[in-house]
Amino acid sequence: MSKKEFSRTLVTSALPYTNGPIHIGHLAGAYLPADMYVRYLRLNQQDVVYVCGSDEFGVAIVMQAMEQKIRPQDVIDRYHPMIKQSFEAFGMSFDHYGRTSNKLHTQTSQAFFQCLADKNEFVLRREEQLFDPVAKVFLADRFVSGTCPKCSYEHAFGDQCEKCGATLSPTEIVNPRSTLTDAVPELRATTHWYLPLGKWQSRLEEYVANHPEWKPNVLGQIGSWLSDGLRDRAITRDVQWGVTVPEEAAKAAGVDVKGKVIYVWFDAPIGYISSTREWAIKKGEPNLWKLYWQNDTTRLIHFIGKDNIVFHTLMFPAMLMAHEGYIIPDQVPANEFLNIEGSKLSTSRGWAVWLHEYLEDFPPDLLRYVLATILPESKDSDFNWHEFQTRVNSELADILGNFVNRSLTFAEREFDNTVPSLSELSESDQHTLQELKTLPQKIGEAYTQFRFREAVRLTMNLARLGNKYFNDQVPWVTRKSNRSQCANTIHISLQICAALSIVMDPVLPFSAHKLREMLRLDGVISSMPEPDSSHSLVWNDAGACPLTAGHKLGEKSILFQKITDDQIQKQMGKLKATNSKLPSSSIEIKPEIQYDDFAKMDLRTGIIRTAEPVPKSKKLLKLQVDIGDETRQILAGVAEHFQTEDIIGQSVVIVANLAPRKMMGLESQGMVLMAEDKEGRLSLVSADTAPGSIVS
């Protein structure tokens, strides 16, 4: 965590492109974690503003408009309302959700650009870029496709290879084609503004060094860019859709402004600023935004996916440094990617679960909970519908919902639907009350350290504590044999329910509200924007037994309905029906070999005893593999697939008689066998035998 003391917090989530609806990969990456975090802060009465908005100037929007023979404006006007409504129904608690096509955003972006131009922070460069001779337009990043120069993937785009993740420029693409006309592009001269990131490298390195608490995936990606050396980054494009370059800046540079727009990755993060300005205007305090952007007692936190790390940790901070007067991000808790049913999420292939469609069939809290338990915080994770069903049924319904129902049912039946009084406490009563007192603090610590999966696990542990206590106290027996002990059991169980109605709010806001209504627990501060300050119950009161003896309870109802097999089959059918372009599950078999060829290989089992990155290599890990009578040093190109801590102690199979070879100045004494699926993901080949066993 940051060591600096802050008075307020400004939270942003990556602006979603308005070229399609929201899917669960978006939610798991940048939106649900942010919403849980800001709800927790509001429950703590902290000053927090949460802004987001639609990113409406991406090249993908232009491409879709051209394909459908409509205007880009038609595309964004179709999807912006859909995205905004889906977010609202899912429970996203933005203070403001804007859109970058608004006039205020254009003014904010142009003013920012002009300020940097006036300070001579840009480099103006005339160079050759790809031009479509048929469409007669320069080709921006996504208008170029071809072979990736890094991994030879044949369908890379001009800004990024979706297979290896490399950041590219259109002129780097091998055998480029125009995505507009399929024409072979020509090189023609054009002039653009560049942000010289190299100028800011030393200051950015110092900035990053001051944040050792950032997640390893964030620091790793930043480190790779910094070690390669930061280069000039073009921040204008030759397209007709976007925020136009300010005329004053163009005139001063002697450049025709026609067709020149600000690159989306320059104007999009400025969308955070313009959205905050719109929020302030909506509140009737137009200058209030400055308190959150231009006051160093504000903490700025960006929630993003891993594909946006560089832009939020290097490019946007450099922009803010160059402008001066703005705070820079203090935390960037980026998540990895979410897969679906074991395959990479792909909107182009229809392999996605769309939020608006999900909300037609299930309550939002079910998805919020399940996604929160599998957030890709440190590595890619997987969503599947059967696990969704299992978690809803066995955790939400059978643990949390069942405990609440049992507690309220006993109170209604045995104590006139009121909270019974406490009398002489047993050792078990005292232990449970002590656990109840400490758990909210533990959950809160997980939230403040951006460990959301842990926070949700601890929240469910509170329900588990309640269930265990209830079962151990056997109130169905003591209601006749020891009435005062039965009263204690129900009193404490209801206090646990009250605590749950507060601490489950960040992840299950709708269910938390419903539970508070059943308990008639009033006065809990809202986790929505601008909570009523007169409400006195906050997060830290969750463990303080807020229900008084004799308190009249409300009408109980089922908190969570179980999911049926038929409902899951319907979702699976929907997923497969829309997925018309999934690649074949079969992988081409290599040419056949003779048995004698195979018999030459000496395959042995082993255990990885140590693993560490190879300096100056993005791919190699140095492994020490125990194969029984000796330990081999093996270099494996798997650093992009495994964390070192995840593979230490794993059993493997190695090729023991492979001739040694030198890599990066180190000797590799064998090869670790890996299995690669159709998506390119690697897994270890293992055998449950003693190290050194022969595999035949």
N, C-alpha and C positions, 0 to 999 in steps of 0.2 A: 504493500500500500504506500501511497505517497506520504512523505513525512510532513509536508506543509499543511497548515491548518487553513481550511476554507470556510467561507461564510455561506456559500450557496453552490449549487451544482447545476450545470447545463448538460443535458443528455441528448444525444442525437442517435438516430438509426439511419443506416445507409438509405439514400433515396431510391425507391424502386423505379425501374423503367416502366413507362406506361405503354408498353407494347404487348401486354398480356396480363392476365389476372395473377393474383398471389398464390403461390403453392407452399407446401409445408417446408420445403428447403429454405425458402425465404424466412419463414417464421423461426426455424431452429437456428438460423444464422444470426440475424441482426435485430429481430423484433421481439420475440417472446422474452429472451434474456433481459433486454432493455426494459420492457414493461414490468417484469418482475422486480427489477432493481428500483425503478422509480416508485413503484407502489410501496415497496419496503421503506424507501426514504420518506414518503408522505406519511406513512403510518408512524414514523418517528418524528413527525412535525418538522422535517427539514425543508429548507427552501430549495425546491427543485423545479426546473422547467424542462419539459421534454418536447422536442420539435422533430418534425420529419416532413416529408412532402414528396410529390411525384416528380421524378426526373424525366422531363418531356422533350429533351433535345438530343437524345441519343441517335446514332446512325441507324440502329436497328429499327427505330420508328420510321425513318425515311424509307428504309428497305421494305418494310411492311406496307407502307402507303403506296409505293410504286408497284408492288406485287398485286395489290388489290385495286389499283387505279383510283385511289382516293387521296385526299390531302392528308399530310401529317397531322393537321389540326383535328381531322375527323378521327384519327386513331387515338389521340390522347383524350379527346372528349368522350370516346367510348369507354376507355379503360380507367381514367382517373376516378369517375364516380364509383365504378365497380370496386376498385382497390380501396377507396376510402370507406365505402359501406361495409366491405368485408372486414376491414380492420376494426371498425366500430362494433360489428356483431361479434367479433372474436374477443373483444374486451381490451383492445389497445387503448391506453389512457394518454394519448398525446395531448399536450397543452395546445398545440396547434399543428394541423396537417395542411401544408400549402401545396403549391405547384409552381414549377419553374417557368411556366408560360405566363405567369402573372406579370403585370407591368412593373410592380415594385422589384421583382427579382431582376428584370432586365436593367432597371436603373441601378440596382445595387451592384450587379456584376460589371456593368460598364464603368461605374465610378471606381470600383476596385481596380479594374484593368487600367483606367486612365491614370490613377494614382501611381501605379507601378511604371507606366510609360513616362510620366512626368519625372520620376526619380531615376530614369534610365536603367531600370532593372531588367529590361528585356534586351535580347539580342535579335536584330533584324537580319534575316538571312534569305538570300535568293538561291534556290537550288532546284534541281530536277526532281520532279515527282511523277507518279504514275497518272496517266491521262487516258480516258476511254475515248477512242477516236470515233466510236459509233454514237454514244450518248453525248459526246463532246463536253465532258465534265472531268475535273480532277477527281481521283478516287480516294476518298477518305478510308480509314482503316478497314472497316467492315465491308467496304465495296471491293475488296481484294481478297481472293482466296488462292490457295496453291499449296505447295509442299513446304513443310516446316524445315528451316535450315538446321534446326537443332536435333530433331528426332525423326525426320523424313515422313512425318504424318502428312498424307496427301490432301487433307481438307482443312488446313490451318487458315485462319483469317489474318488480315494485315495488322492486327493489334495484339493477337494472342493465339497460341496454339492450345486448343482445348484438350489435347491429349497429354502433352508434357508440361503445360502451364507456362511455357516461356513467353516473356513479353517481347513483342516483335514490332517492326515498322514495315509498312507496305513494300518498300524497296528491298527488304531482306527476303521476301517470299520467293521461293524457287518456282519457276514456271507459273508466274501469276496469271490470273484471269479476272476479268471484271465480273462481279456478281450481278451487275445490271444487265449486261448484254452478252456475256461470255466472250467478249472480245479480248484479244491479247493487248494489254495496255502499252502505251508509248511513254517515254520519258519527255516531259516538257518542263520548262522553267516556270517557277512561281515564287512569290515572296511570302514569308511567314514570320511571326513573332515567336521567339523561343524564351523560355525561362531557364537561365543558366544555373542549373541545380549544383553544378560543381563549385560555384562561388560560395554556396552555403554548406558545403560538405563538412567542414571542420565544426561549424556551429551545430549542424545536425548531429554529428557524432557526439558532441558534448551533451546535447539534448537527450539523445538516446541513452548515453552512459549514465545519466541521472535517473534513469528509470529501470533499474535492474529487476524491479518487481513485475515488469510486463511478462506476459505469457511466453514460453519458449518458442512457440510457433511464430509469434510476432517478431521477437528478437532475432530468430534465425533467418527469416526472410529479409529483414532490414540489414542484418549483417552481411548477407550475400550481396545486396546492392551496394553497400558502402565499400566492401572489399573490392568490388569490380570498378569502383569509381563512378561517381554521379556525372551524367552528361547533360547537355542542353536538351530541354524537352519542348517540342512544338506545342504552343497553346492557342493556335488558330488553325482553321480548316477552310478549304474551298468547297463549301456546300451552301445550299439556300435555306437550310433550316437550323435555327439556333439564335443565340444572342449575338447581334451584329457587333463587329468591332467599332468602338466609338469613332465618330468621324474626325474628332479633334486629333486622336492618336494616329489615325490613318493619314490625315493631311500633313501632320508633322513629319511622318515617315516617308511621305511622297508615294503612298500606295493607294491604288484604287480600292475603296472599301466595298465595292459591289461584289457580292458573293463571299465575302470574308466574315466568318463567324468565330466566336470564341469556342475553343475546344471544350467539349462537354465535361472533361475531367478538370477543367479550370472553373467552369461556371457551376458545376453540380455541388461541390462543397460550399460554395458561396450561398447555395440554397439554404444551408443551415442558418446563415446570417439573415437572409431575406425572410425566412419563415419566422425567425425570432422577432424581426421588425414587424411583421404582420400581426403576430401575437400581441406585441406591445400596443399597436394601433387599436386592435380589437378591445384591449383593456382600457383604452382611453388615455394611455400614457405613452405617447409616441417615442419618447427618448429612453424608456425603461430598458430597451434591448441593450443599450450600452453597458448597463450594470452587469449583464451576463456575458458580454463579449470584450469589454474594454476595461475590466476591473480585475486585478490580479488576485482578488480574494474569491474569485469564481473558479470552480473546478470543471473543466471541459472533458467529457467522456464520449468517445465515439464507439458505438456498437456496430460491428461490421462482420462480413464474411472474409475468409482468408484471401479471396481474390481482390480485395480492396485495401489490403494492408499497406502497400507501398504508397498509395495515394493519400492515405490518412496519417501516415507517420513520417513521410519525407516530403512529398509534393505540397500538400496543403500547409503543413508547418512552415515550409520555405516561403510559400506565398504570404502567410501571416507575418513572418519575420521581415520579409521585404517591404510589406505595407507599413508595418510598425503600428503600435497602439492596440493590437489585439492580443488576447491570451492564446496560448497554444495548447494542444491536447495534453491532458495529464494521464489519461488512461485510454487504451485502445484494445479492449478485450475481444479480440477477433476469434470467431469460431471456425472450425473446419467445415467440411461438407456433409450433408445428409444424403444417404442413398435410400432407395426404396426397394424392398423385397430382394435385397442382395445385388441390385443393379444400380449403376450410376443414374441419378435423376437426369432426365433429358426432356425438355419441353418440346423440342423439335420432333422427338419420337413419340410424344404423348405419354412418356413414362413419368407421370407426376400425379400427385394428389392435390387438387385445386381447393383452396380454402372455401370459396363460395359454394362449391358442390358439396363439400363436407358438411357445411352448416345447414344444408337442406335435410340432412339425415341424422345429425347428432348434435347435442349441446356443445358449446365451445369449450367448457371446462374439461371435458374428457380428453380432447386433443391437447389442450394446454398442459394437462398433467402428464400425459404419455410422452409428449415431446420434451417436457422438462426433465424427465427421467433418463432420456437418451441424448441430451444435447451434445453435439460434437465439440466438446470444450477443448480437447487436446488432440483428437484424431477423428477421422471420419467415422460416423456411426450409421446405423441402419434402422429404418422404420419398416415394420411389416404389420399387416392387419391382424394376424393371429396374436402377436404380442400385444397389440392394442387391446384386443378383446380380453386377454389374460390379465393385463394390468388394470383395466377398468373393473373387471369382475372380481378378481382376487384381492385387489388393493383398495380401490375406491369404494366398491360395494361391500365386500366381505370384511374389510378391516375398518375403514373410516366410517362408512355409512352404517354398517352393522352396529358399531359401538355407539354412535349417536342414537340410533333407533332404540337400542336396548336401554340406554340411560333414560331417554325421554319416556319410554313405555313404562318403566318401573316407577318413575316419578308420577306419571299420570295415574297409574293403577294403585300405587301404595301410599302416595303422599299428596293426593288431591291436586296433582299437576303443579306443585310448588317445589321450591328447593328446600329440602329438609334441613334441620339444624344439625350442627356437629356436637358431639359429646366427647367422652373420653376417647382419645385417639390411640389406635393400636400402633404397633411398630410398622406394620405394612402401610397404614394410613400416613404416618409421618414420612416414611421413605418415599411414597408416591408424591406427596405434596412437595418434598424437596426436589424430586426429579422434575416436577411440573414447574418449579421456580427457575430451574437452571436451563431448561431446554430452549425457551425463546431466545435467550442470550446466545446460545450455541448456533441456533438457526440464523440469527442476525449476523454473527461473525462470518458465517459462510456467505451470506449475501454481500457483505461489505468487501469480501475478498474475491468476489465474482465466481464463487464455486456454487453454481446454481443447482447442479445435480445433488450435491451434498446437502444444500439447504432443503430441497424437496424430500430427500431421504430422511433427514432429521425431523421434518414436519410429519411424515408418515410414521416415524418412530414414536411421536407423541400419541398418535392414535393406537399404535401397538401397545404402548405403555398403558393406556386406558383399558384396552381389551384384556390384557394380562391381569391387571388389577381387578377388573370386574369379575373375571373368571375365578381368580384366586379367592375372592371374598365371598363367592357363592351367595349372592343376595336372594336367590330363589329359595335358599335354605334358611338364611338368617331372618327373612321377613316374618318367619314364625318363631324361630328359636332365639333370636337376639335382635329385637327391633331397633335398638340404638345403633348396633353395628351395621344393620342394613341401611339405616339413615345416613351414617357416615359414608358408606359405599356410594350411595346415589348422590350425595352432596359432592363428594370429590370427583365422581364421574362427570357430573354436570359442570364442575369447574374446568375439567379437562376439555369438555365440549366448548365452553366459552373461550378457552385459550386457543383451541383449534380454529374457532370462528375468526380469530384475529391473525394467527400466524399462517393460516392457509390462504389468506386473502391475496398475496402476491401471485400465487400460481392458480388458485381456484376462486376468483373474485365473485362469480355469480353464486357459487355454492356457499361461500363464506357469508354472503348477504342473506341467503336463504336460511342458513343455520342460525344466524343472529335473530332473524324473525321468529324462528321456532323457539328460541330461548328468550325472546323479548328483551334482548340485550341492546339497549339504546346507548347513545353517546359515544360509540366507537368512531374515531376520526376516519374520514373517507380516504381511500387510496386513489381516488380520482383527482383531477386537477382542482386547485383552489378549494381544499377541504375546509369545512366549517371549524374555525378555531375555537368555537365554544364547546365543541365535543371534547370531553376530557379523557376518554380512554384511548391510549396509544399502545404501540407495540410492547413497551416494557411492562404494561399492565397485564399482559396476557397470562403471566405466571403468578399474578397476585390475587387470584380468586375473586374476580369482579362481581360474581353473583352473591347476593345477600340471602341469608336464611329467610324463608317465607316469600321469596320472590315468585310471582306468578308467571308460569311458563306459557308459551303460545301453543298453537296447534301444530302437532308433528306431521311430517310427511316423509316420503322416501327421498333421501338425498341423492342417490345415484341408482339408476335403473341398469340392470345387467344387459350386456350385449349378447344377442343370440347368434348361433351359427349361420342362420339365414341372412342376417344383416351383414356378416362378414363376407359371405359368398357373394352378396350383391356388390360389395365394394371391390372384391377381387375381379368380378366380372366386368365392372365398370373400368377398372384399370387396364385389363387386358384388351377390352374392346376398343379403347382409344389408342392403344399402343400398336399401331399398324406397322411400325418401322423398327421393331426390336431386331437386333442382329440375331442370327441363328445361334442357338446354344452350342452348336458343334464347332469345334476348332479343327482346322485342316490338319490331317495327319501327314507327317513328314515322310519322305521316300523310305521304303522298307530296307532293312539291313539284315545281314545274316547273324545267326546265333553267335558265331565266333567273334563278330564285332562287339556284341554286347558283353560276352564273357571276358573280354580284356579289361573291363572296368572293375575296379575294386571298391565296392561301396561299403562304408562302415558307419555305424551309429555313433553319435557323440552328444555331448552336452556343452552348450555355450557357457563358458565360465565368466568371461568379461567381454564387453563390447564398448567401443569408443569411436568417435568420428575420426576420419583421417584428415589432418590439417590441409586446408586449401582444396578440399574435394567436396563437392555437393552430394556425391552419390555413394562414396565408399565408407564402409564401417570396417574397423579392424577387430576381428573376433579371435579370441583364444578358445579353441574347441578341444575339449577333453575326449580322446578316443580310446580311453582305457590305459594303454601302456605308454602313451605320450600325449602331449598337448600340442596341437598344430595352430600356427598363426595363419588365418585365412582372411583375405580381403574380399568383402562381398559388396556389390553395388546395390545396396538396399536401403541406403540412408533416407531416401524419399518415401519409403514404405513403412519403416519401423522406427520407433523410438528405442534408444539403447536399453532403457530400463525395462522395456516390454519383452526383449528377447533373451536377456540374461537368465540362465537356468533352463532355457528351452532345449528339448531334445531335437536333434537334427540328423540328417543323413548326408555324408560327404563323399566326394570322389577322392579316395585316398591315394591313388597312384597317378594323379594328374601331375605332369611336370611342373615344378615351381616356376613362377614368373614374377618379374618385378613390376610394381605399379606404385607411382608416387614415391619412389625411392624405398619401398618396403617390399619384402618377399611374401608372396602368397603361396601357401603349401597345401593347396587343395581347392575344392569347390564345394560350397554348400548347395544342396539341391533345393529348388523352390518350385511351387506350383503356381502357374499364372492363369487366371480366369479370362473370360472373353473381354472383360473391361480393363485388363492390364494390371489388376491387383495381384500382389504376391502373397503367398502363405508358405510357411515352413513345411517341408516334408519330414515327418518324424516317425520313429518306431519306438514302442514302449519296451525296450530291452536295455541291457547293460551297455555302457559305452564300450566301443570296440567290436561289437557284434557285427558279423558279416551279413550284408543284405544280398540275397540271391533270389 
